[in-house]
Amino acid sequence: MSLDGDLDGLMEAVSAMVTGYVNGLGRAKGLTPLYWQLTASRYEAGRYVLMGQIGGEHVDAAAESIAQEWAAAMNLTRDPEPLPGEVAYVGTAEVSWALGTPVWLRVWGVADRDVWSRDDPAWRPENPPPGP
């Protein structure tokens, strides 16, 4: 079997499955759905990152509130060095039985649209994707 040319499609399918699963857990606690990705860490081999992004329709105070709710549910702490215009919470989850190492967790959103819009566009797309 070859995935030539369709690795992007595979990653989209994995993200959709992860998004559905994690949002299902959050729905049971009344949490706003996020866009979730499970990726390999760029900084440490064998480490995974589960990142939840608050949809672009929720900015400023709404993004802050949603981030705080997910942070409380996942026992995350505020990121001391978020990117400009961003609110972010970080932590880890012990799933070593499945992956062999704890998973890094990160929930983030746009907390200040004006600052976010001025940020270097080379870092990421100008507009965050809409929520699920």
C-alpha positions in Angstrom: 0.0 0.0 0.0 1.3 3.5 -0.8 0.1 6.8 0.5 1.9 8.7 -2.3 0.3 12.1 -2.6 -2.4 11.4 0.0 -0.6 11.9 3.3 -2.5 15.2 3.7 -5.8 13.3 3.4 -4.7 10.8 6.0 -3.7 13.6 8.4 -7.1 15.3 7.9 -8.9 12.0 8.6 -6.8 11.5 11.8 -7.5 15.1 12.9 -11.2 14.6 12.3 -11.2 11.4 14.4 -9.3 13.1 17.2 -11.5 16.1 17.1 -14.7 14.0 17.3 -13.4 11.9 20.1 -12.0 14.7 22.3 -15.1 16.9 21.7 -17.3 14.0 22.7 -15.5 13.9 26.0 -15.9 17.7 26.3 -19.6 17.6 25.4 -20.3 15.4 28.4 -18.9 18.3 30.5 -20.7 21.1 28.6 -17.6 22.4 26.9 -17.5 24.3 23.6 -16.1 22.1 20.7 -12.6 22.8 19.5 -10.5 21.9 16.5 -8.1 19.2 17.8 -4.8 17.8 16.3 -2.6 15.0 17.6 0.9 15.5 16.2 4.5 14.4 16.9 6.6 16.9 18.8 9.0 18.9 16.7 11.3 19.2 19.8 11.4 15.7 21.3 11.4 12.4 19.5 8.7 10.0 20.6 6.6 12.8 22.3 3.1 13.7 21.1 1.2 16.9 21.3 -2.6 17.1 21.6 -3.6 20.7 20.6 -7.1 22.2 20.8 -7.7 25.4 18.9 -10.7 27.6 19.7 -12.6 28.4 16.5 -12.2 31.8 14.8 -15.8 32.7 15.6 -14.8 32.9 19.3 -12.3 35.7 20.0 -11.3 38.1 22.8 -13.3 37.5 26.0 -15.1 34.4 24.5 -11.8 32.7 23.6 -10.5 33.4 27.1 -13.6 31.9 28.7 -13.6 28.8 26.5 -9.8 28.3 27.1 -10.4 28.5 30.9 -13.2 26.0 30.8 -11.1 23.4 28.9 -8.1 24.2 31.1 -10.1 23.5 34.2 -11.5 20.2 32.8 -8.0 19.0 31.7 -6.0 20.4 34.7 -4.0 22.7 32.5 -2.0 25.8 33.6 -1.8 29.1 31.8 1.1 29.3 29.3 3.5 31.9 30.6 4.7 32.7 27.1 1.8 32.7 24.6 2.3 34.1 21.1 1.2 37.7 20.6 -2.6 38.0 20.9 -3.1 34.4 22.0 -4.5 32.8 25.2 -3.1 29.4 25.9 -3.1 26.7 28.5 -0.7 23.8 28.7 -0.1 20.5 30.6 0.4 16.8 30.1 -1.8 13.7 30.1 -0.5 10.3 31.3 -1.3 7.8 28.5 2.0 6.0 28.7 0.2 2.6 28.4 -0.8 3.6 24.8 2.1 5.8 23.5 4.9 5.1 25.9 5.2 8.7 27.1 3.0 11.5 28.5 1.2 13.6 25.9 1.7 17.3 25.9 -1.6 19.2 25.9 -2.3 22.7 24.7 -5.5 24.7 24.3 -5.3 28.0 22.6 -7.3 30.8 20.9 -7.2 34.4 19.8 -7.6 36.6 22.9 -6.8 39.9 21.2 -7.8 40.1 17.5 -5.9 43.4 16.9 -2.6 42.0 18.2 -3.1 38.7 16.5 -3.7 40.4 13.1 -0.5 42.3 13.4 1.6 39.2 14.3 4.0 37.9 11.7 2.0 36.0 9.0 4.9 33.6 8.5 4.1 32.0 11.8 0.6 30.8 10.8 -2.4 31.6 8.6 -3.9 35.0 9.1 -7.2 33.6 10.2 -7.6 30.6 12.5 -9.8 27.9 11.1 -13.5 27.9 12.2 -14.4 25.5 15.0 -15.8 22.0 14.3 
